[in-house]
Amino acid sequence: MKYEVAAELGLKDDIQERGWENMTTKEVGHIGGQMVKKLITLAEENLDSERS
């Protein structure tokens, strides 16, 4: 999922060129934050479908 989010944020090329270890804290934090948002959305959708 982190690669998917990184691609959506336009950071995929940076990761391929520099590697994860050379990404800034801000870049990695942005990816992590977007992953959390996606996971929450998926969980909410899953709960809604189970209730139906």
mmCIF entry with sequence, helices, sheets and N, C-alpha, C, O atoms, coordinates in Angstrom:
data_MODEL
# 
_entry.id   MODEL 
# 
_entity.id                         1 
_entity.type                       polymer 
_entity.pdbx_number_of_molecules   1 
# 
_entity_poly.entity_id                      1 
_entity_poly.type                           'polypeptide(L)' 
_entity_poly.nstd_linkage                   no 
_entity_poly.nstd_monomer                   no 
_entity_poly.pdbx_seq_one_letter_code       MKYEVAAELGLKDDIQERGWENMTTKEVGHIGGQMVKKLITLAEENLDSERS 
_entity_poly.pdbx_seq_one_letter_code_can   MKYEVAAELGLKDDIQERGWENMTTKEVGHIGGQMVKKLITLAEENLDSERS 
_entity_poly.pdbx_strand_id                 A 
# 
loop_
_entity_poly_seq.entity_id 
_entity_poly_seq.num 
_entity_poly_seq.mon_id 
_entity_poly_seq.hetero 
1 1  MET n 
1 2  LYS n 
1 3  TYR n 
1 4  GLU n 
1 5  VAL n 
1 6  ALA n 
1 7  ALA n 
1 8  GLU n 
1 9  LEU n 
1 10 GLY n 
1 11 LEU n 
1 12 LYS n 
1 13 ASP n 
1 14 ASP n 
1 15 ILE n 
1 16 GLN n 
1 17 GLU n 
1 18 ARG n 
1 19 GLY n 
1 20 TRP n 
1 21 GLU n 
1 22 ASN n 
1 23 MET n 
1 24 THR n 
1 25 THR n 
1 26 LYS n 
1 27 GLU n 
1 28 VAL n 
1 29 GLY n 
1 30 HIS n 
1 31 ILE n 
1 32 GLY n 
1 33 GLY n 
1 34 GLN n 
1 35 MET n 
1 36 VAL n 
1 37 LYS n 
1 38 LYS n 
1 39 LEU n 
1 40 ILE n 
1 41 THR n 
1 42 LEU n 
1 43 ALA n 
1 44 GLU n 
1 45 GLU n 
1 46 ASN n 
1 47 LEU n 
1 48 ASP n 
1 49 SER n 
1 50 GLU n 
1 51 ARG n 
1 52 SER n 
# 
_struct_asym.id          A 
_struct_asym.entity_id   1 
# 
loop_
_struct_conf.conf_type_id 
_struct_conf.id 
_struct_conf.pdbx_PDB_helix_id 
_struct_conf.beg_label_comp_id 
_struct_conf.beg_label_asym_id 
_struct_conf.beg_label_seq_id 
_struct_conf.pdbx_beg_PDB_ins_code 
_struct_conf.end_label_comp_id 
_struct_conf.end_label_asym_id 
_struct_conf.end_label_seq_id 
_struct_conf.pdbx_end_PDB_ins_code 
_struct_conf.beg_auth_comp_id 
_struct_conf.beg_auth_asym_id 
_struct_conf.beg_auth_seq_id 
_struct_conf.end_auth_comp_id 
_struct_conf.end_auth_asym_id 
_struct_conf.end_auth_seq_id 
_struct_conf.pdbx_PDB_helix_class 
_struct_conf.details 
_struct_conf.pdbx_PDB_helix_length 
HELX_P HELX_P1 AA1 LYS A 2  ? GLU A 8  ? LYS A 2  GLU A 8  1 ? 7  
HELX_P HELX_P2 AA2 LYS A 12 ? ARG A 18 ? LYS A 12 ARG A 18 1 ? 7  
HELX_P HELX_P3 AA3 TRP A 20 ? ASN A 22 ? TRP A 20 ASN A 22 5 ? 3  
HELX_P HELX_P4 AA4 THR A 25 ? ARG A 51 ? THR A 25 ARG A 51 1 ? 27 
# 
_struct_conf_type.id          HELX_P 
_struct_conf_type.criteria    ? 
_struct_conf_type.reference   ? 
# 
loop_
_atom_site.group_PDB 
_atom_site.id 
_atom_site.type_symbol 
_atom_site.label_atom_id 
_atom_site.label_alt_id 
_atom_site.label_comp_id 
_atom_site.label_asym_id 
_atom_site.label_entity_id 
_atom_site.label_seq_id 
_atom_site.pdbx_PDB_ins_code 
_atom_site.Cartn_x 
_atom_site.Cartn_y 
_atom_site.Cartn_z 
_atom_site.occupancy 
_atom_site.B_iso_or_equiv 
_atom_site.pdbx_formal_charge 
_atom_site.auth_seq_id 
_atom_site.auth_comp_id 
_atom_site.auth_asym_id 
_atom_site.auth_atom_id 
_atom_site.pdbx_PDB_model_num 
ATOM 1   N N  . MET A 1 1  ? 0.825   -1.186 0.000  1.00 0.00 ? 1  MET A N  1 
ATOM 2   C CA . MET A 1 1  ? 0.000   0.000  0.000  1.00 0.00 ? 1  MET A CA 1 
ATOM 3   C C  . MET A 1 1  ? 0.875   1.258  0.000  1.00 0.00 ? 1  MET A C  1 
ATOM 4   O O  . MET A 1 1  ? 0.505   2.264  -0.605 1.00 0.00 ? 1  MET A O  1 
ATOM 5   N N  . LYS A 1 2  ? 2.026   1.212  0.669  1.00 0.00 ? 2  LYS A N  1 
ATOM 6   C CA . LYS A 1 2  ? 2.832   2.432  0.729  1.00 0.00 ? 2  LYS A CA 1 
ATOM 7   C C  . LYS A 1 2  ? 3.349   2.829  -0.648 1.00 0.00 ? 2  LYS A C  1 
ATOM 8   O O  . LYS A 1 2  ? 3.499   4.019  -0.926 1.00 0.00 ? 2  LYS A O  1 
ATOM 9   N N  . TYR A 1 3  ? 3.625   1.854  -1.519 1.00 0.00 ? 3  TYR A N  1 
ATOM 10  C CA . TYR A 1 3  ? 4.072   2.182  -2.869 1.00 0.00 ? 3  TYR A CA 1 
ATOM 11  C C  . TYR A 1 3  ? 2.932   2.784  -3.688 1.00 0.00 ? 3  TYR A C  1 
ATOM 12  O O  . TYR A 1 3  ? 3.147   3.686  -4.498 1.00 0.00 ? 3  TYR A O  1 
ATOM 13  N N  . GLU A 1 4  ? 1.725   2.278  -3.470 1.00 0.00 ? 4  GLU A N  1 
ATOM 14  C CA . GLU A 1 4  ? 0.552   2.819  -4.152 1.00 0.00 ? 4  GLU A CA 1 
ATOM 15  C C  . GLU A 1 4  ? 0.328   4.277  -3.750 1.00 0.00 ? 4  GLU A C  1 
ATOM 16  O O  . GLU A 1 4  ? 0.098   5.136  -4.601 1.00 0.00 ? 4  GLU A O  1 
ATOM 17  N N  . VAL A 1 5  ? 0.396   4.543  -2.468 1.00 0.00 ? 5  VAL A N  1 
ATOM 18  C CA . VAL A 1 5  ? 0.207   5.911  -1.968 1.00 0.00 ? 5  VAL A CA 1 
ATOM 19  C C  . VAL A 1 5  ? 1.345   6.814  -2.460 1.00 0.00 ? 5  VAL A C  1 
ATOM 20  O O  . VAL A 1 5  ? 1.106   7.951  -2.866 1.00 0.00 ? 5  VAL A O  1 
ATOM 21  N N  . ALA A 1 6  ? 2.565   6.311  -2.421 1.00 0.00 ? 6  ALA A N  1 
ATOM 22  C CA . ALA A 1 6  ? 3.703   7.097  -2.894 1.00 0.00 ? 6  ALA A CA 1 
ATOM 23  C C  . ALA A 1 6  ? 3.519   7.483  -4.364 1.00 0.00 ? 6  ALA A C  1 
ATOM 24  O O  . ALA A 1 6  ? 3.815   8.609  -4.762 1.00 0.00 ? 6  ALA A O  1 
ATOM 25  N N  . ALA A 1 7  ? 3.031   6.540  -5.156 1.00 0.00 ? 7  ALA A N  1 
ATOM 26  C CA . ALA A 1 7  ? 2.785   6.826  -6.576 1.00 0.00 ? 7  ALA A CA 1 
ATOM 27  C C  . ALA A 1 7  ? 1.697   7.886  -6.730 1.00 0.00 ? 7  ALA A C  1 
ATOM 28  O O  . ALA A 1 7  ? 1.820   8.789  -7.558 1.00 0.00 ? 7  ALA A O  1 
ATOM 29  N N  . GLU A 1 8  ? 0.643   7.780  -5.943 1.00 0.00 ? 8  GLU A N  1 
ATOM 30  C CA . GLU A 1 8  ? -0.452  8.759  -5.996 1.00 0.00 ? 8  GLU A CA 1 
ATOM 31  C C  . GLU A 1 8  ? 0.037   10.160 -5.619 1.00 0.00 ? 8  GLU A C  1 
ATOM 32  O O  . GLU A 1 8  ? -0.479  11.158 -6.123 1.00 0.00 ? 8  GLU A O  1 
ATOM 33  N N  . LEU A 1 9  ? 1.022   10.230 -4.742 1.00 0.00 ? 9  LEU A N  1 
ATOM 34  C CA . LEU A 1 9  ? 1.555   11.513 -4.298 1.00 0.00 ? 9  LEU A CA 1 
ATOM 35  C C  . LEU A 1 9  ? 2.694   12.017 -5.190 1.00 0.00 ? 9  LEU A C  1 
ATOM 36  O O  . LEU A 1 9  ? 3.251   13.088 -4.951 1.00 0.00 ? 9  LEU A O  1 
ATOM 37  N N  . GLY A 1 10 ? 3.028   11.246 -6.206 1.00 0.00 ? 10 GLY A N  1 
ATOM 38  C CA . GLY A 1 10 ? 4.093   11.640 -7.117 1.00 0.00 ? 10 GLY A CA 1 
ATOM 39  C C  . GLY A 1 10 ? 5.488   11.444 -6.557 1.00 0.00 ? 10 GLY A C  1 
ATOM 40  O O  . GLY A 1 10 ? 6.428   12.108 -6.993 1.00 0.00 ? 10 GLY A O  1 
ATOM 41  N N  . LEU A 1 11 ? 5.637   10.543 -5.598 1.00 0.00 ? 11 LEU A N  1 
ATOM 42  C CA . LEU A 1 11 ? 6.932   10.316 -4.961 1.00 0.00 ? 11 LEU A CA 1 
ATOM 43  C C  . LEU A 1 11 ? 7.600   9.014  -5.389 1.00 0.00 ? 11 LEU A C  1 
ATOM 44  O O  . LEU A 1 11 ? 8.695   8.699  -4.923 1.00 0.00 ? 11 LEU A O  1 
ATOM 45  N N  . LYS A 1 12 ? 6.964   8.267  -6.259 1.00 0.00 ? 12 LYS A N  1 
ATOM 46  C CA . LYS A 1 12 ? 7.493   6.959  -6.657 1.00 0.00 ? 12 LYS A CA 1 
ATOM 47  C C  . LYS A 1 12 ? 8.888   7.074  -7.283 1.00 0.00 ? 12 LYS A C  1 
ATOM 48  O O  . LYS A 1 12 ? 9.786   6.300  -6.950 1.00 0.00 ? 12 LYS A O  1 
ATOM 49  N N  . ASP A 1 13 ? 9.066   8.039  -8.185 1.00 0.00 ? 13 ASP A N  1 
ATOM 50  C CA . ASP A 1 13 ? 10.367  8.220  -8.830 1.00 0.00 ? 13 ASP A CA 1 
ATOM 51  C C  . ASP A 1 13 ? 11.445  8.607  -7.822 1.00 0.00 ? 13 ASP A C  1 
ATOM 52  O O  . ASP A 1 13 ? 12.579  8.134  -7.905 1.00 0.00 ? 13 ASP A O  1 
ATOM 53  N N  . ASP A 1 14 ? 11.089  9.464  -6.875 1.00 0.00 ? 14 ASP A N  1 
ATOM 54  C CA . ASP A 1 14 ? 12.049  9.858  -5.832 1.00 0.00 ? 14 ASP A CA 1 
ATOM 55  C C  . ASP A 1 14 ? 12.492  8.653  -5.013 1.00 0.00 ? 14 ASP A C  1 
ATOM 56  O O  . ASP A 1 14 ? 13.670  8.519  -4.682 1.00 0.00 ? 14 ASP A O  1 
ATOM 57  N N  . ILE A 1 15 ? 11.555  7.788  -4.691 1.00 0.00 ? 15 ILE A N  1 
ATOM 58  C CA . ILE A 1 15 ? 11.884  6.602  -3.899 1.00 0.00 ? 15 ILE A CA 1 
ATOM 59  C C  . ILE A 1 15 ? 12.798  5.686  -4.694 1.00 0.00 ? 15 ILE A C  1 
ATOM 60  O O  . ILE A 1 15 ? 13.759  5.142  -4.150 1.00 0.00 ? 15 ILE A O  1 
ATOM 61  N N  . GLN A 1 16 ? 12.510  5.514  -5.967 1.00 0.00 ? 16 GLN A N  1 
ATOM 62  C CA . GLN A 1 16 ? 13.345  4.657  -6.804 1.00 0.00 ? 16 GLN A CA 1 
ATOM 63  C C  . GLN A 1 16 ? 14.747  5.225  -6.965 1.00 0.00 ? 16 GLN A C  1 
ATOM 64  O O  . GLN A 1 16 ? 15.719  4.470  -7.005 1.00 0.00 ? 16 GLN A O  1 
ATOM 65  N N  . GLU A 1 17 ? 14.863  6.532  -7.058 1.00 0.00 ? 17 GLU A N  1 
ATOM 66  C CA . GLU A 1 17 ? 16.171  7.165  -7.226 1.00 0.00 ? 17 GLU A CA 1 
ATOM 67  C C  . GLU A 1 17 ? 16.973  7.221  -5.931 1.00 0.00 ? 17 GLU A C  1 
ATOM 68  O O  . GLU A 1 17 ? 18.165  6.915  -5.921 1.00 0.00 ? 17 GLU A O  1 
ATOM 69  N N  . ARG A 1 18 ? 16.321  7.612  -4.841 1.00 0.00 ? 18 ARG A N  1 
ATOM 70  C CA . ARG A 1 18 ? 17.025  7.843  -3.573 1.00 0.00 ? 18 ARG A CA 1 
ATOM 71  C C  . ARG A 1 18 ? 16.894  6.707  -2.576 1.00 0.00 ? 18 ARG A C  1 
ATOM 72  O O  . ARG A 1 18 ? 17.743  6.555  -1.698 1.00 0.00 ? 18 ARG A O  1 
ATOM 73  N N  . GLY A 1 19 ? 15.848  5.911  -2.698 1.00 0.00 ? 19 GLY A N  1 
ATOM 74  C CA . GLY A 1 19 ? 15.589  4.859  -1.720 1.00 0.00 ? 19 GLY A CA 1 
ATOM 75  C C  . GLY A 1 19 ? 14.859  5.407  -0.510 1.00 0.00 ? 19 GLY A C  1 
ATOM 76  O O  . GLY A 1 19 ? 14.916  6.602  -0.222 1.00 0.00 ? 19 GLY A O  1 
ATOM 77  N N  . TRP A 1 20 ? 14.175  4.521  0.193  1.00 0.00 ? 20 TRP A N  1 
ATOM 78  C CA . TRP A 1 20 ? 13.397  4.934  1.365  1.00 0.00 ? 20 TRP A CA 1 
ATOM 79  C C  . TRP A 1 20 ? 14.269  5.584  2.426  1.00 0.00 ? 20 TRP A C  1 
ATOM 80  O O  . TRP A 1 20 ? 13.844  6.530  3.089  1.00 0.00 ? 20 TRP A O  1 
ATOM 81  N N  . GLU A 1 21 ? 15.487  5.082  2.588  1.00 0.00 ? 21 GLU A N  1 
ATOM 82  C CA . GLU A 1 21 ? 16.344  5.589  3.660  1.00 0.00 ? 21 GLU A CA 1 
ATOM 83  C C  . GLU A 1 21 ? 16.771  7.034  3.447  1.00 0.00 ? 21 GLU A C  1 
ATOM 84  O O  . GLU A 1 21 ? 17.209  7.690  4.392  1.00 0.00 ? 21 GLU A O  1 
ATOM 85  N N  . ASN A 1 22 ? 16.652  7.537  2.237  1.00 0.00 ? 22 ASN A N  1 
ATOM 86  C CA . ASN A 1 22 ? 17.055  8.921  1.952  1.00 0.00 ? 22 ASN A CA 1 
ATOM 87  C C  . ASN A 1 22 ? 15.874  9.860  1.731  1.00 0.00 ? 22 ASN A C  1 
ATOM 88  O O  . ASN A 1 22 ? 16.061  11.002 1.313  1.00 0.00 ? 22 ASN A O  1 
ATOM 89  N N  . MET A 1 23 ? 14.676  9.392  2.005  1.00 0.00 ? 23 MET A N  1 
ATOM 90  C CA . MET A 1 23 ? 13.504  10.258 1.910  1.00 0.00 ? 23 MET A CA 1 
ATOM 91  C C  . MET A 1 23 ? 13.452  11.133 3.167  1.00 0.00 ? 23 MET A C  1 
ATOM 92  O O  . MET A 1 23 ? 13.928  10.736 4.230  1.00 0.00 ? 23 MET A O  1 
ATOM 93  N N  . THR A 1 24 ? 12.880  12.306 3.032  1.00 0.00 ? 24 THR A N  1 
ATOM 94  C CA . THR A 1 24 ? 12.784  13.186 4.192  1.00 0.00 ? 24 THR A CA 1 
ATOM 95  C C  . THR A 1 24 ? 11.684  12.687 5.136  1.00 0.00 ? 24 THR A C  1 
ATOM 96  O O  . THR A 1 24 ? 10.795  11.934 4.738  1.00 0.00 ? 24 THR A O  1 
ATOM 97  N N  . THR A 1 25 ? 11.766  13.113 6.362  1.00 0.00 ? 25 THR A N  1 
ATOM 98  C CA . THR A 1 25 ? 10.742  12.758 7.343  1.00 0.00 ? 25 THR A CA 1 
ATOM 99  C C  . THR A 1 25 ? 9.385   13.276 6.896  1.00 0.00 ? 25 THR A C  1 
ATOM 100 O O  . THR A 1 25 ? 8.369   12.606 7.082  1.00 0.00 ? 25 THR A O  1 
ATOM 101 N N  . LYS A 1 26 ? 9.365   14.446 6.317  1.00 0.00 ? 26 LYS A N  1 
ATOM 102 C CA . LYS A 1 26 ? 8.115   15.034 5.829  1.00 0.00 ? 26 LYS A CA 1 
ATOM 103 C C  . LYS A 1 26 ? 7.496   14.162 4.730  1.00 0.00 ? 26 LYS A C  1 
ATOM 104 O O  . LYS A 1 26 ? 6.291   13.912 4.747  1.00 0.00 ? 26 LYS A O  1 
ATOM 105 N N  . GLU A 1 27 ? 8.306   13.700 3.781  1.00 0.00 ? 27 GLU A N  1 
ATOM 106 C CA . GLU A 1 27 ? 7.804   12.868 2.685  1.00 0.00 ? 27 GLU A CA 1 
ATOM 107 C C  . GLU A 1 27 ? 7.256   11.540 3.199  1.00 0.00 ? 27 GLU A C  1 
ATOM 108 O O  . GLU A 1 27 ? 6.163   11.118 2.821  1.00 0.00 ? 27 GLU A O  1 
ATOM 109 N N  . VAL A 1 28 ? 8.021   10.898 4.053  1.00 0.00 ? 28 VAL A N  1 
ATOM 110 C CA . VAL A 1 28 ? 7.600   9.601  4.595  1.00 0.00 ? 28 VAL A CA 1 
ATOM 111 C C  . VAL A 1 28 ? 6.367   9.770  5.486  1.00 0.00 ? 28 VAL A C  1 
ATOM 112 O O  . VAL A 1 28 ? 5.472   8.924  5.482  1.00 0.00 ? 28 VAL A O  1 
ATOM 113 N N  . GLY A 1 29 ? 6.325   10.854 6.242  1.00 0.00 ? 29 GLY A N  1 
ATOM 114 C CA . GLY A 1 29 ? 5.167   11.127 7.090  1.00 0.00 ? 29 GLY A CA 1 
ATOM 115 C C  . GLY A 1 29 ? 3.918   11.374 6.268  1.00 0.00 ? 29 GLY A C  1 
ATOM 116 O O  . GLY A 1 29 ? 2.822   10.961 6.649  1.00 0.00 ? 29 GLY A O  1 
ATOM 117 N N  . HIS A 1 30 ? 4.083   12.046 5.145  1.00 0.00 ? 30 HIS A N  1 
ATOM 118 C CA . HIS A 1 30 ? 2.940   12.307 4.261  1.00 0.00 ? 30 HIS A CA 1 
ATOM 119 C C  . HIS A 1 30 ? 2.404   10.991 3.700  1.00 0.00 ? 30 HIS A C  1 
ATOM 120 O O  . HIS A 1 30 ? 1.192   10.786 3.637  1.00 0.00 ? 30 HIS A O  1 
ATOM 121 N N  . ILE A 1 31 ? 3.298   10.113 3.299  1.00 0.00 ? 31 ILE A N  1 
ATOM 122 C CA . ILE A 1 31 ? 2.888   8.796  2.794  1.00 0.00 ? 31 ILE A CA 1 
ATOM 123 C C  . ILE A 1 31 ? 2.163   8.032  3.889  1.00 0.00 ? 31 ILE A C  1 
ATOM 124 O O  . ILE A 1 31 ? 1.098   7.463  3.651  1.00 0.00 ? 31 ILE A O  1 
ATOM 125 N N  . GLY A 1 32 ? 2.733   8.017  5.087  1.00 0.00 ? 32 GLY A N  1 
ATOM 126 C CA . GLY A 1 32 ? 2.112   7.309  6.212  1.00 0.00 ? 32 GLY A CA 1 
ATOM 127 C C  . GLY A 1 32 ? 0.743   7.853  6.554  1.00 0.00 ? 32 GLY A C  1 
ATOM 128 O O  . GLY A 1 32 ? -0.184  7.090  6.825  1.00 0.00 ? 32 GLY A O  1 
ATOM 129 N N  . GLY A 1 33 ? 0.610   9.171  6.542  1.00 0.00 ? 33 GLY A N  1 
ATOM 130 C CA . GLY A 1 33 ? -0.676  9.793  6.842  1.00 0.00 ? 33 GLY A CA 1 
ATOM 131 C C  . GLY A 1 33 ? -1.744  9.418  5.827  1.00 0.00 ? 33 GLY A C  1 
ATOM 132 O O  . GLY A 1 33 ? -2.891  9.155  6.186  1.00 0.00 ? 33 GLY A O  1 
ATOM 133 N N  . GLN A 1 34 ? -1.358  9.396  4.560  1.00 0.00 ? 34 GLN A N  1 
ATOM 134 C CA . GLN A 1 34 ? -2.316  9.026  3.517  1.00 0.00 ? 34 GLN A CA 1 
ATOM 135 C C  . GLN A 1 34 ? -2.689  7.546  3.612  1.00 0.00 ? 34 GLN A C  1 
ATOM 136 O O  . GLN A 1 34 ? -3.825  7.166  3.330  1.00 0.00 ? 34 GLN A O  1 
ATOM 137 N N  . MET A 1 35 ? -1.719  6.710  4.014  1.00 0.00 ? 35 MET A N  1 
ATOM 138 C CA . MET A 1 35 ? -2.018  5.284  4.210  1.00 0.00 ? 35 MET A CA 1 
ATOM 139 C C  . MET A 1 35 ? -3.056  5.103  5.312  1.00 0.00 ? 35 MET A C  1 
ATOM 140 O O  . MET A 1 35 ? -3.985  4.308  5.169  1.00 0.00 ? 35 MET A O  1 
ATOM 141 N N  . VAL A 1 36 ? -2.900  5.836  6.403  1.00 0.00 ? 36 VAL A N  1 
ATOM 142 C CA . VAL A 1 36 ? -3.849  5.748  7.516  1.00 0.00 ? 36 VAL A CA 1 
ATOM 143 C C  . VAL A 1 36 ? -5.244  6.159  7.053  1.00 0.00 ? 36 VAL A C  1 
ATOM 144 O O  . VAL A 1 36 ? -6.229  5.495  7.377  1.00 0.00 ? 36 VAL A O  1 
ATOM 145 N N  . LYS A 1 37 ? -5.329  7.244  6.303  1.00 0.00 ? 37 LYS A N  1 
ATOM 146 C CA . LYS A 1 37 ? -6.627  7.691  5.788  1.00 0.00 ? 37 LYS A CA 1 
ATOM 147 C C  . LYS A 1 37 ? -7.275  6.617  4.925  1.00 0.00 ? 37 LYS A C  1 
ATOM 148 O O  . LYS A 1 37 ? -8.474  6.358  5.040  1.00 0.00 ? 37 LYS A O  1 
ATOM 149 N N  . LYS A 1 38 ? -6.467  5.983  4.048  1.00 0.00 ? 38 LYS A N  1 
ATOM 150 C CA . LYS A 1 38 ? -7.000  4.925  3.183  1.00 0.00 ? 38 LYS A CA 1 
ATOM 151 C C  . LYS A 1 38 ? -7.484  3.731  4.014  1.00 0.00 ? 38 LYS A C  1 
ATOM 152 O O  . LYS A 1 38 ? -8.549  3.173  3.750  1.00 0.00 ? 38 LYS A O  1 
ATOM 153 N N  . LEU A 1 39 ? -6.702  3.352  5.004  1.00 0.00 ? 39 LEU A N  1 
ATOM 154 C CA . LEU A 1 39 ? -7.077  2.207  5.833  1.00 0.00 ? 39 LEU A CA 1 
ATOM 155 C C  . LEU A 1 39 ? -8.352  2.485  6.620  1.00 0.00 ? 39 LEU A C  1 
ATOM 156 O O  . LEU A 1 39 ? -9.188  1.594  6.770  1.00 0.00 ? 39 LEU A O  1 
ATOM 157 N N  . ILE A 1 40 ? -8.511  3.688  7.116  1.00 0.00 ? 40 ILE A N  1 
ATOM 158 C CA . ILE A 1 40 ? -9.733  4.049  7.835  1.00 0.00 ? 40 ILE A CA 1 
ATOM 159 C C  . ILE A 1 40 ? -10.929 3.984  6.897  1.00 0.00 ? 40 ILE A C  1 
ATOM 160 O O  . ILE A 1 40 ? -11.979 3.454  7.257  1.00 0.00 ? 40 ILE A O  1 
ATOM 161 N N  . THR A 1 41 ? -10.768 4.524  5.697  1.00 0.00 ? 41 THR A N  1 
ATOM 162 C CA . THR A 1 41 ? -11.850 4.487  4.708  1.00 0.00 ? 41 THR A CA 1 
ATOM 163 C C  . THR A 1 41 ? -12.232 3.050  4.374  1.00 0.00 ? 41 THR A C  1 
ATOM 164 O O  . THR A 1 41 ? -13.415 2.715  4.318  1.00 0.00 ? 41 THR A O  1 
ATOM 165 N N  . LEU A 1 42 ? -11.229 2.203  4.151  1.00 0.00 ? 42 LEU A N  1 
ATOM 166 C CA . LEU A 1 42 ? -11.502 0.791  3.849  1.00 0.00 ? 42 LEU A CA 1 
ATOM 167 C C  . LEU A 1 42 ? -12.223 0.101  5.005  1.00 0.00 ? 42 LEU A C  1 
ATOM 168 O O  . LEU A 1 42 ? -13.148 -0.682 4.785  1.00 0.00 ? 42 LEU A O  1 
ATOM 169 N N  . ALA A 1 43 ? -11.805 0.389  6.225  1.00 0.00 ? 43 ALA A N  1 
ATOM 170 C CA . ALA A 1 43 ? -12.437 -0.219 7.394  1.00 0.00 ? 43 ALA A CA 1 
ATOM 171 C C  . ALA A 1 43 ? -13.888 0.240  7.526  1.00 0.00 ? 43 ALA A C  1 
ATOM 172 O O  . ALA A 1 43 ? -14.770 -0.566 7.825  1.00 0.00 ? 43 ALA A O  1 
ATOM 173 N N  . GLU A 1 44 ? -14.136 1.525  7.306  1.00 0.00 ? 44 GLU A N  1 
ATOM 174 C CA . GLU A 1 44 ? -15.499 2.043  7.389  1.00 0.00 ? 44 GLU A CA 1 
ATOM 175 C C  . GLU A 1 44 ? -16.388 1.417  6.314  1.00 0.00 ? 44 GLU A C  1 
ATOM 176 O O  . GLU A 1 44 ? -17.539 1.069  6.579  1.00 0.00 ? 44 GLU A O  1 
ATOM 177 N N  . GLU A 1 45 ? -15.851 1.277  5.106  1.00 0.00 ? 45 GLU A N  1 
ATOM 178 C CA . GLU A 1 45 ? -16.617 0.648  4.025  1.00 0.00 ? 45 GLU A CA 1 
ATOM 179 C C  . GLU A 1 45 ? -16.921 -0.803 4.358  1.00 0.00 ? 45 GLU A C  1 
ATOM 180 O O  . GLU A 1 45 ? -18.014 -1.296 4.079  1.00 0.00 ? 45 GLU A O  1 
ATOM 181 N N  . ASN A 1 46 ? -15.968 -1.473 4.943  1.00 0.00 ? 46 ASN A N  1 
ATOM 182 C CA . ASN A 1 46 ? -16.129 -2.873 5.326  1.00 0.00 ? 46 ASN A CA 1 
ATOM 183 C C  . ASN A 1 46 ? -17.212 -3.009 6.388  1.00 0.00 ? 46 ASN A C  1 
ATOM 184 O O  . ASN A 1 46 ? -18.060 -3.897 6.305  1.00 0.00 ? 46 ASN A O  1 
ATOM 185 N N  . LEU A 1 47 ? -17.183 -2.136 7.380  1.00 0.00 ? 47 LEU A N  1 
ATOM 186 C CA . LEU A 1 47 ? -18.196 -2.163 8.430  1.00 0.00 ? 47 LEU A CA 1 
ATOM 187 C C  . LEU A 1 47 ? -19.595 -1.885 7.860  1.00 0.00 ? 47 LEU A C  1 
ATOM 188 O O  . LEU A 1 47 ? -20.572 -2.540 8.223  1.00 0.00 ? 47 LEU A O  1 
ATOM 189 N N  . ASP A 1 48 ? -19.665 -0.906 6.968  1.00 0.00 ? 48 ASP A N  1 
ATOM 190 C CA . ASP A 1 48 ? -20.957 -0.570 6.350  1.00 0.00 ? 48 ASP A CA 1 
ATOM 191 C C  . ASP A 1 48 ? -21.522 -1.749 5.566  1.00 0.00 ? 48 ASP A C  1 
ATOM 192 O O  . ASP A 1 48 ? -22.726 -2.004 5.607  1.00 0.00 ? 48 ASP A O  1 
ATOM 193 N N  . SER A 1 49 ? -20.666 -2.461 4.860  1.00 0.00 ? 49 SER A N  1 
ATOM 194 C CA . SER A 1 49 ? -21.137 -3.606 4.070  1.00 0.00 ? 49 SER A CA 1 
ATOM 195 C C  . SER A 1 49 ? -21.563 -4.768 4.959  1.00 0.00 ? 49 SER A C  1 
ATOM 196 O O  . SER A 1 49 ? -22.455 -5.533 4.592  1.00 0.00 ? 49 SER A O  1 
ATOM 197 N N  . GLU A 1 50 ? -20.934 -4.910 6.127  1.00 0.00 ? 50 GLU A N  1 
ATOM 198 C CA . GLU A 1 50 ? -21.307 -5.972 7.054  1.00 0.00 ? 50 GLU A CA 1 
ATOM 199 C C  . GLU A 1 50 ? -22.650 -5.666 7.720  1.00 0.00 ? 50 GLU A C  1 
ATOM 200 O O  . GLU A 1 50 ? -23.400 -6.582 8.059  1.00 0.00 ? 50 GLU A O  1 
ATOM 201 N N  . ARG A 1 51 ? -22.947 -4.398 7.905  1.00 0.00 ? 51 ARG A N  1 
ATOM 202 C CA . ARG A 1 51 ? -24.212 -4.004 8.544  1.00 0.00 ? 51 ARG A CA 1 
ATOM 203 C C  . ARG A 1 51 ? -25.392 -4.168 7.607  1.00 0.00 ? 51 ARG A C  1 
ATOM 204 O O  . ARG A 1 51 ? -26.527 -4.318 8.060  1.00 0.00 ? 51 ARG A O  1 
ATOM 205 N N  . SER A 1 52 ? -25.140 -4.142 6.309  1.00 0.00 ? 52 SER A N  1 
ATOM 206 C CA . SER A 1 52 ? -26.239 -4.210 5.339  1.00 0.00 ? 52 SER A CA 1 
ATOM 207 C C  . SER A 1 52 ? -26.790 -5.595 5.188  1.00 0.00 ? 52 SER A C  1 
ATOM 208 O O  . SER A 1 52 ? -27.718 -5.809 4.408  1.00 0.00 ? 52 SER A O  1 
# 
